[in-house]
Amino acid sequence: MNMVDSIQVVLGGLIVGCVYALIAVGMSLIYSVSRIINLAQGGFVVLAALTAVSLQQRLGTSPFVVLVLVVLIFTVGLGAVDIVVMRPAARRATPDQVLLVTVGVLQTIGGLLLLLWGSLPYTMQPFTGAKPLVIGGVKIATQYFWIVGALALAVAGLWFLLHRTGLGLTMRATAQNPEAARLNGVDVDRVRLIAFGISGAMAALAGATVIPMTFLQFDTVTPYAVTGFIAAVIGGLGSTAGAVAGGLLLGVLEGVFSRYTSSSLAEVAAIAVLIILLLLRPAGLFGRVSEVRR
């Protein structure tokens, strides 16, 4: 395997890692303000991807318009999921039971996909043409720029929201101590609603930008949910930087292992990395272990 092939493998892994990072950032954001591990996030990515395909076929409009529409739909949609499902569940159930609720939502999404789109895999045309750029023998698909741009836009926008706005201040306060924030007049339910809406936008960005690069169908919801969760845990649940780092690391590892071994061994390697990391750093790469005072 020469240098060009090695670069190609790593580049492909980084692009897949960007998708994992978008899923992990959405999961981390929800966890930070609600302590809910939303495994359904991976399902919403696939649902957003197939929604983008259907909108493209029906409207025949530009991919950018489709992307904007999908982001708007899933921003509102995830807010509705919080109001209808997650909020009542969090009030009546333990965290472990809420986790099972998110698994139920994930499986429901898989069933909905099978009902509406059938069992066939779907893809769509790249946003800006199918001919790749070639630099030094390395082929760079134009869709790569959309995926990287989606991650960069999401992370930059989230950073600006959290650190440069009053709403971001209330979100960070809620993440630190929800009860204290509530006692100081913060509408915690509103903060959670906004967090779910933002995570929906990130799921839409991931799904709509990755679908031209792969084939997705009803049974791909679980792999995306698992890899997104692993990426979030590797980086440290609740950490945006950690989610990005975990996603990119996981993507590269999967790419390298898939190239030299097999895709099944790549999945095993991802689990192995997670176990080793949790043994060495239980809070993840960027997470912080809370100290309990007695």
N, C-alpha and C positions, 0 to 999 in steps of 0.2 A: 504493500500500500504506500503510494508516494505522498509527497507533501500536499499536492493539490487535493487528492482524495481525502486526506486527513482534515484539511481545512473545510472541505465540503461537508464532511460528517459533522464537524463541530458547529459549523454555521447552521446546518439543518437542526441540530440539537438545540441551539440557542433560539431559533425561531419557534420550535415546539415549546421550549421553555418559556417564551413570552406568553403563550396561551395559558400554560400552567400558572404563570405568575398572575395573569389577570383573574383567573379563578381564585387563586390563593388570596389575592388582595381583597376581593369581595368577601371571602370567608372571614378573613382577619378583621375587616371593618365591622361586620356583623357581630363577631365574637367580642370585639373590644367594647361595644356599647351594650350588649345584651347577654353576653356569656353563652350564646347559642352557637353550637357548631352546625352550620347549615350545609349538610352534605348534599342537599338538593341543588346547590349552586352549579354543580357539574351538569345536572339535568337541564337546567335553564339555558346553559350554553348550547347544548344540542338543539333544544327547542327554538332558541333564537336563530341558530344556523338554518334550520329547515323553514322557519318563518321567512327568513331572508330569501331563500330559494323560491318560495311560493309568491312572495311579493314581486320578485324580479320577473317571474313568469307571467303573472297577472297584469302588472302595471307596465312592464316593458320600459321602465325608466332607468336612470343612471344608477350605478352601484352606490354612489355617494348618497343619493336620495333614499335608497333602500336602507343603507346603514343608519341614517338619521331616523327614519321611521321605526326601525327595529329598536334602536336605543330608547326612543320615546315610549314605545309600547311596553318594553320590559322595565323601564323605570317606574311606570305606573303599575304594571303587573306585579312586580315584587313588593311594592307598597301595599297592594291589595292582599297579597299573600300574608304579609305581616299582620294586617288588621283582621283578616278572616281566620287565619290558621295559627300563626306563631304566637301572637299576643295572647289569645285565649289559652293556648297550650301552656305558655310560660307561667300563667297565673294559676293553673290548676295542677301542673305536673312538676316532677323533679327534673333537673337538667338531663339525667339519663333518659327519662321518658320523652323529653323534648327532642333529644337526639334521635330517638326512634321515630318520632313524628316526622322529622326531616327525611329519614330513610323512606317513610311511607310516601311523602311528597315526591321523592325521587322516583320511586316505583310507579307512582301515579303518572308522572310525566312520561316514563317509558311506555306505559299502556296507552296514554293519549297519543304519543307519536305513532305507535303501531296502528291505532285506530284511524288516525287522520292521514298518515303518509304511507302506511303499509310497511312491509318488511324490506323493501328495496333500498339500497344506499343512494344518497343524493349528493350532488356537488353543483357548483355553478362556475361560470366563467370568471377568470381573474378580473379585478377591478380595472386594471390599466394595461391589458394586453397579455398575451400568452408567451411572447418572446422574452427570454431572460437576458439579463445583462451578463457579459462574460468579462471578468477582470482577472488577468493572470491565469486563465484556465479555469477559474472558479465560476460556476454558474450561479447567478443571483436572481431568483424569480422576482418579478416586480411586486408580487403580492407580499413578499417579505417586508417591503417598506410600509405597507398598510398595517401589518401585524405589529411591527416595531413601533410605528407611529401611534397605534391604538394604545399600546402599553405606556409609551412616553406621555401621551396626552392624559391618560387616566391617572398616572402617578403624579404628574405635575399639577393637574387640576385638584386632586385630593390633597396634596401638600398645601396648595394655596388656600383651599377651603379650611383646612384644619389649623393653619398657622397665621392666616392673614385676615380672617373674618370673625365676627362675633359668633356666628353659628358654629364655626369650628371650635371656638373656645368652649361653648356649651357641650359640644360633642366630646371634647377631650376631658372636660370635667365629668361628664357622664361615664366615660371609660374609666376614669380614676376611681370614682365612688358614686354609683347611681343614687344611693339613698341620700348622701350628703348633697348631691346636685339637686335632687327633688326638694329637699328641705330649703334650699336656697332659691327656689322659684323656677328651676329648670323643668320644662315640660319633657320628661324623659320619654314618654310615648312618642312625642313628635320627633325627638332625636332618633329613636329607633326606626321610625317610619322613614326618615330621610336616609338613614344608613342602609335600609333594605332597598330603597329606591336607587341609591348609588350603586349598590351591588348588582342590581338588575341591569343598570347601564353597562357595567363592566362585563357581565355575562353576555350582553348583546354585542359589545365590541369584540369579545373573544369569538363568539359563534359566527358572526357575520364576516369577520376577516379571515377566519381559518377555513371556512367551508370551501373556498376556491382551491385550497391546497390539499384537500383530502376528501374522503367519502364518509358521510355520517348517516346513521340510521337509529332505530329505536333502542338497540342494545348497546349503543356507545355511551349511554348516560352514566353507567356505573364506572367505566374506566376513567372518564373525566372527573367524576366525583372523587374517586380514590386518589388519583394523581394530584388533583388540586388540594385535597386535604393533606396528603403527604408533603407537598411543597410548603403549605402553610405551617405545618408542624416543624419541618426542618428549619424554616426561617424563624419560627417563634410566633405562635398564635397571638394576634393583636398587633403585630409589627408590619408596617407596609414595606419597609426596606427588607425585612426578613422574608416576606412573601415573595418579593421580586427575586432576591438571592436564591431562595429555595426553589422557585420555579425554574430559573435559569440553570441551576446546578442539576436539578432532576432531569431537565430536558437534554443537557449534554451527556449525562450518564446514560440515559436511555438510548441516545443516538449512538454513542460509542459501543455500548454493549450489543445493540441490535446489529451494528455493522460487523462486529467481530464474532458474535455468538448467534443468538436468536432473540426474537422479540419476547418470548416467554422468559428467558433468562434475564432480559432487561427489566422485566417487572419484578423478578426475584431480587435483582440488584437494588432496585429502588426501595423495596421493603427492608433489605439488609442495611442500606445506608441509614434509613430511618431508625432502625433498632440500635445501631451502633451510636448514632448521634444522640439519641435519647438516653443511652447509658452514660455518655460522656457529658452531654449538656442537656439535662431534662427540659429546660425552658427553650431549647432551640438556639440557632446561631445568634439571633438578635433579641431573644426574649430575656426577661428578667424574672428571677425566682423571688417571689414575694416572701418577705420575712414575717413570721407569725409571732407576735408578742404575747407573752404569757404573764 
